[in-house]
């Protein structure tokens, strides 16, 4: 199993609207690609949130091929939508992980 993790720090001023957009629009669009079979939204605790809260959004893929399909076919358009909507009011850091146990 592959986990595609996106850690995002969001400016406090857009936090509530951004979270609703993630839950109602952006994540459903990612899931509609059928590259992932489930997702989780987590909020990081015990970190410096002076600039705004930080979230980890995890998408679970059955295989690296499913993840690669997402990155090649869908990620550029969806990333651009987020950048167009929110500009520089968020910072995203992406990691790819494989479940070992």
C-alpha positions in Angstrom: 0.0 0.0 0.0 1.2 3.5 -0.9 0.3 6.7 1.1 0.5 10.0 -0.6 0.8 12.6 2.2 0.4 16.3 1.7 1.3 18.5 4.7 -0.2 22.0 4.4 0.2 25.0 6.5 -2.8 27.4 5.9 -2.9 31.1 6.7 -5.2 31.7 9.7 -7.3 34.2 7.7 -8.5 31.6 5.2 -8.4 28.6 7.4 -12.1 27.9 7.8 -13.0 28.6 4.1 -10.0 26.6 3.0 -10.9 23.5 5.1 -14.5 23.5 3.8 -13.2 23.8 0.2 -10.9 20.8 0.9 -13.6 18.7 2.3 -16.4 19.6 -0.1 -14.5 20.2 -3.4 -10.8 19.4 -3.6 -10.6 16.1 -1.9 -13.7 14.7 -3.7 -12.1 15.7 -7.0 -9.0 13.8 -6.1 -11.0 10.8 -5.0 -13.0 10.9 -8.2 -9.8 10.1 -10.1 -10.1 6.6 -8.7 -6.4 6.5 -8.1 -6.9 6.3 -4.3 -9.3 4.1 -2.3 -9.5 6.2 0.9 -8.2 9.4 2.5 -7.7 11.0 5.9 -7.5 14.6 7.0 -5.5 15.2 10.1 -4.5 18.4 12.0 -1.0 18.5 13.5 -0.8 19.2 17.2 2.0 20.6 19.4 3.6 22.6 16.6 4.1 26.3 16.2 0.8 27.5 14.6 1.6 31.2 14.7 1.2 31.5 11.0 -1.8 29.2 10.9 -2.8 25.6 11.4 -1.1 22.7 9.7 -2.9 19.7 8.2 -1.8 16.4 6.8 -4.0 15.0 4.1 -3.3 11.3 3.3 -4.5 9.5 0.2 -4.2 5.7 0.1 -3.4 3.9 -3.1 -3.3 0.2 -3.8 -0.1 0.5 -5.8 2.6 2.8 -7.0 1.1 2.6 -10.5 -2.1 4.1 -9.2 -0.2 6.9 -7.5 1.9 7.5 -10.7 -1.3 7.7 -12.8 -2.6 10.4 -10.4 0.7 12.4 -10.6 0.9 12.1 -14.4 -2.8 12.7 -15.4 -4.5 14.6 -12.6 -2.1 16.3 -10.1 -1.0 19.3 -12.3 -4.5 20.5 -13.0 -5.7 20.0 -9.4 -2.6 21.7 -8.0 -3.1 24.6 -10.3 -6.8 24.9 -9.1 -5.6 25.2 -5.5 -2.9 27.8 -6.4 -5.4 29.8 -8.5 -7.9 29.9 -5.6 -5.7 30.4 -2.6 -2.5 32.0 -4.0 0.3 32.1 -1.5 -1.9 31.7 1.5 -0.8 28.1 2.0 2.4 26.1 1.8 2.3 22.4 0.8 4.9 19.7 1.3 4.4 16.3 -0.3 5.8 12.9 0.6 5.2 9.4 -0.6 5.3 6.5 1.8 5.0 2.8 1.6 3.4 0.7 4.3 5.9 -1.7 5.7 3.9 -3.4 8.4 
